[in-house]
Amino acid sequence: MADFSKFRTAVSGFNRTDVVNYIESASMEHQKALRKLTDERDKLAAENAQLQTQLTGLQARLIQVQADKDALTEQVNTLAQEGSDLAEQLKAAEQKRDEYLDLAQRVQAEFDNFRRRNNAARAESYDDGVREAVKTLLPTLDNLERALGAAESALRSLASISSQSSLLSLRNSLALSRPCAMRISP
């Protein structure tokens, strides 16, 4: 504030004009300061209103973001549950796959064993059949061999008879043809 020593007199009293002037000047200074403070208050009030509007907008946005977050959290929980369900289904499918693979391998092994047994039985049956056929055919082949031997002997005998009869016929025809030739030529 102002210095009071300006308007003191030598008698240690206050001069009225000085006091009034001082009060008026102090009042003007205060009014200027008050206007300045009022202007600042108005600016701050406008800034406060603007900030209040922004705050309201941000609060609305915060509510929307929280609603979005809640929706996303729900989606995440749903997806996590679906993922868990899918993992369980995958595990069950893998177990089924393993069971089917084991079953297929056992069936394949059984089929291979069956094929081996069947091939062995077939080979044995074939060998038995061949043995039986040979046993059955051997007496027939022996008889055929004997018959061929006999047939060869008979053919030789017949050939010998045939050649003898041919010789005989030739002699006879020669003998018959000589007398005729002799008659013509006398």
C-alpha positions in Angstrom: 0.0 0.0 0.0 0.9 3.7 0.0 3.4 5.3 2.2 1.6 7.4 4.9 4.6 9.7 5.3 3.5 11.7 2.2 0.5 13.4 3.8 1.8 13.9 7.3 2.4 17.4 8.4 4.9 18.8 10.7 2.4 19.0 13.4 2.0 15.3 13.2 -1.5 15.5 11.8 -3.0 14.5 8.6 -4.0 17.0 5.9 -7.5 16.3 4.6 -6.7 16.9 0.9 -3.7 14.7 1.1 -5.8 12.0 2.7 -8.6 12.3 0.1 -6.2 12.3 -2.7 -4.5 9.3 -1.2 -7.8 7.5 -0.8 -8.9 8.5 -4.3 -5.6 7.3 -5.8 -5.7 4.1 -3.7 -9.3 3.6 -4.7 -8.4 4.0 -8.4 -5.5 1.6 -8.0 -7.9 -0.8 -6.3 -10.5 -0.4 -9.0 -7.8 -1.0 -11.7 -6.7 -4.1 -9.7 -10.4 -5.1 -9.3 -11.0 -4.7 -13.0 -7.9 -6.7 -13.7 -9.0 -9.4 -11.3 -12.5 -9.3 -12.7 -11.1 -9.7 -16.2 -9.0 -12.5 -15.0 -12.0 -14.0 -13.3 -14.0 -13.7 -16.5 -11.2 -15.3 -18.5 -10.9 -18.0 -15.9 -14.7 -18.5 -15.9 -14.7 -18.8 -19.7 -11.8 -21.2 -19.5 -13.6 -23.1 -16.7 -16.7 -23.3 -18.9 -14.6 -24.5 -21.8 -12.9 -27.0 -19.5 -16.3 -28.1 -18.1 -17.5 -28.7 -21.7 -14.3 -30.6 -22.4 -14.7 -32.5 -19.2 -18.3 -33.4 -20.1 -17.2 -34.6 -23.5 -14.3 -36.5 -22.0 -16.7 -38.1 -19.4 -19.0 -39.1 -22.2 -16.1 -40.5 -24.1 -14.9 -42.2 -21.0 -18.3 -43.8 -20.5 -18.2 -44.9 -24.2 -14.7 -46.2 -23.8 -15.7 -48.1 -20.7 -18.7 -49.5 -22.5 -16.4 -50.5 -25.4 -14.0 -52.0 -22.9 -16.7 -54.0 -21.3 -17.9 -55.2 -24.7 -14.4 -56.1 -25.7 -13.9 -57.8 -22.4 -17.0 -59.8 -23.0 -15.8 -60.7 -26.5 -12.4 -61.7 -25.1 -14.1 -63.9 -22.5 -16.4 -65.4 -25.1 -13.5 -66.0 -27.5 -11.4 -67.4 -24.6 -14.3 -69.8 -23.8 -14.6 -70.7 -27.5 -10.9 -71.2 -27.6 -11.1 -73.5 -24.6 -14.0 -75.4 -26.1 -12.0 -75.7 -29.4 -9.0 -76.9 -27.5 -11.1 -79.5 -25.8 -12.6 -80.5 -29.2 -9.1 -80.7 -30.7 -7.9 -82.8 -27.9 -10.9 -85.2 -28.3 -10.4 -85.3 -32.1 -6.7 -86.1 -31.6 -7.7 -88.9 -29.2 -10.2 -90.2 -31.7 -7.5 -89.9 -34.5 -5.1 -91.9 -32.3 -7.7 -94.5 -31.6 -8.5 -94.8 -35.3 -4.8 -94.9 -36.2 -4.2 -97.7 -33.7 -7.3 -99.6 -35.0 -6.1 -99.2 -38.6 -2.6 -100.4 -37.7 -4.0 -103.4 -35.8 -6.4 -104.2 -38.8 -3.4 -103.8 -41.2 -1.3 -106.2 -39.0 -4.1 -108.7 -38.8 -4.6 -108.5 -42.6 -0.9 -109.0 -43.2 -0.9 -112.0 -40.9 -4.0 -113.4 -42.6 -2.4 -112.9 -46.0 0.8 -114.7 -44.8 -1.3 -117.6 -43.4 -3.4 -117.7 -46.5 -0.4 -117.7 -48.8 1.2 -120.5 -46.7 -2.1 -122.5 -46.7 -2.5 -121.9 -50.5 1.1 -123.0 -51.2 0.6 -126.1 -49.0 -2.8 -126.8 -50.7 -1.1 -126.5 -54.1 1.7 -128.8 -53.1 -0.8 -131.3 -51.7 -2.8 -131.0 -54.9 0.2 -131.6 -57.1 1.3 -134.6 -55.0 -2.2 -136.1 -55.3 -2.3 -135.4 -59.0 1.1 -137.0 -59.5 0.1 -140.0 -57.3 -3.1 -140.4 -59.4 -1.4 -139.9 -62.7 1.6 -142.1 -62.0 -0.2 -145.4 -62.5 -1.8 -144.0 -65.7 1.5 -142.8 -67.0 3.1 -146.2 -66.2 0.2 -148.0 -68.1 0.6 -145.5 -71.0 4.3 -146.1 -71.1 3.7 -149.9 -71.2 1.0 -149.4 -73.8 3.4 -147.3 -75.9 6.0 -150.0 -75.5 3.5 -152.6 -76.6 2.3 -150.4 -79.4 5.9 -149.9 -80.6 6.4 -153.7 -80.5 3.1 -154.2 -82.3 4.0 -151.6 -84.9 7.3 -153.3 -85.5 5.5 -156.6 -85.8 3.0 -155.0 -88.1 5.7 -153.3 -90.1 7.5 -156.6 -90.4 4.3 -158.3 -91.5 3.5 -155.5 -93.9 7.0 -155.6 -95.4 6.8 -159.4 -95.7 3.4 -159.1 -97.3 4.6 -156.4 -99.6 7.5 -158.6 -100.6 5.2 -161.5 -101.2 2.9 -159.4 -103.3 5.7 -158.0 -105.2 7.0 -161.5 -105.9 3.6 -162.6 -107.0 3.1 -159.7 -109.2 6.5 -160.2 -110.7 5.9 -163.9 -111.2 2.6 -163.1 -112.9 4.0 -160.5 -115.1 6.9 -162.7 -116.4 4.7 -165.3 -118.0 2.8 -162.6 -119.8 5.9 -161.1 -121.1 7.1 -164.4 -122.3 4.0 -165.0 -124.2 4.3 -161.8 -126.1 7.8 -162.3 -127.0 8.0 -166.0 -128.3 
